[in-house]
Amino acid sequence: MKRFFAIIFFSLFTAVFVNAQCSIDYTYYPVGVNYGLHPDTLPDGVVGQFYNQDLTFYLPLDTVSGGVFVEFTDFHITSISLPLGLTWECNNSSNACHYDPLVSQYGCVNVSGTPLVAGNYDVDVNLVATHSLSALVGTESISFSLPMTIINDTSTSSNVGFAMTNSSGCSPIVVEFANNNTGMLSYNWDFGNGNSSVSSQPVDQIYSQPGQYIVQYSAIQTNAAYFLESIEVVSGNCSDSWPAGDPDFFYTVSTPAGVLEEVTCSNYLTQSFPLTINSFNPLELTGQSVSIDLDDDDSAFGPCSSIEDCGSFSFTPMQQAGIFSVNGGGLSINYSVMEIPANTISVTDTVFVYGYPDTANVIYDTINTIMYTATNAFAMQWYYYNSPIPNATDTFYEPTTSGLYSVVTVNEYGCATLSENVLVVICDSTYQPTLSANGMTILMEDSALFSNFNWYGDNGLITGIIDPFLEVSVEGS
């Protein structure tokens, strides 16, 4: 019969787990069977992300096993072991998760919390079924394991930590950083330029020199967590001498929040010291006390009629990883504590700052009337009086007009350098300067095209006059 019950409840609880005050879905009704669970699958959890799932179950009233009619009177969920960071609570927690199907066939369990460690887990479910034949054959203790998967947060890959504005460009650049994880416990920024910050939202950063700057970011979401894993009672003030055999232990382990693990007198454990207690879900330590009350059933005539006190003791577990020993109340105890490191988001990214190409050395060949540069560049653009010349993008240019020329060289990152101006004079035998007279002053109107001037009169070169205008005092040509 035990195997029959195990099969029923494995199907029934294949996904029931955990957070308080769950809501029963009374619209659910199993089809074709007298028990069921809704929804019938438990979603995967993600490290660092809050998990919350309600599950409604429908309990059977009775069954027939081997031709014997069996009526259920109580279902008791005793424990559900979950991945670290998750907890469970039934909707009937005020009655210690006992369910009488004659009162209501509906119940629910909620699983909630923030998973801490990724992995594939076996969730151990333990419950006790009381039925109409329990007075004769006892209750049925049912245990089974369910798979559950906690996956890593894939968003902790590149760029999960922060965003950058203007993260690449020609030096100098100013980069704006935006934190994508507000509300964390602490932050640490290393901007790669010699500056660092512990601010949630750092100030803009200046990158003056060309290069690649590795930005390192870390944000701590939670402090390290410590969990009580197991308790070992090494010795106590009780023993059974020959011919009674080993002690018949039963015990209660509790915290101020309630019972952590309990073995009743009717379910005593017959063994010698040491006694290992580790069936409870790992207890997160927050500075609370843990109490243990250990007894031995010495009854010779009827169960639990003669109880021997082995000892009782309260202690506050250390909040650090390791195995520790405490003594008191007649008991000698070892207990183990495990550490879950702080949940940290760590991201690196790169700021790219580019330099400029070399300034072009422009050579003007006056004989062949051509300008050129031997400077290597990804691209070039020739300018005339600081205006780009259409289609003048080669390493050389043949000017046709006198004036100031320059060339801009550009590298593959779009950074540009402007050369010095080069004066080009195109000697044209047909050229005639444009002159105007204003009283006794003669002005060369197109003088901006030239830098050197010589004036001539009826008697030849007028010495000492190099300006674009001439003051005359006598008539002539």
Order of alpha helices (4+ residues) and beta strands (2+ residues): alpha-beta-beta-beta-beta-beta-beta-beta-beta-beta-alpha-beta-beta-beta-beta-beta-beta-beta-beta-beta-beta-beta-beta-beta-beta-beta-beta-beta-beta-beta-beta-beta-beta-beta-beta-beta-beta-beta-beta-beta-beta-beta-beta
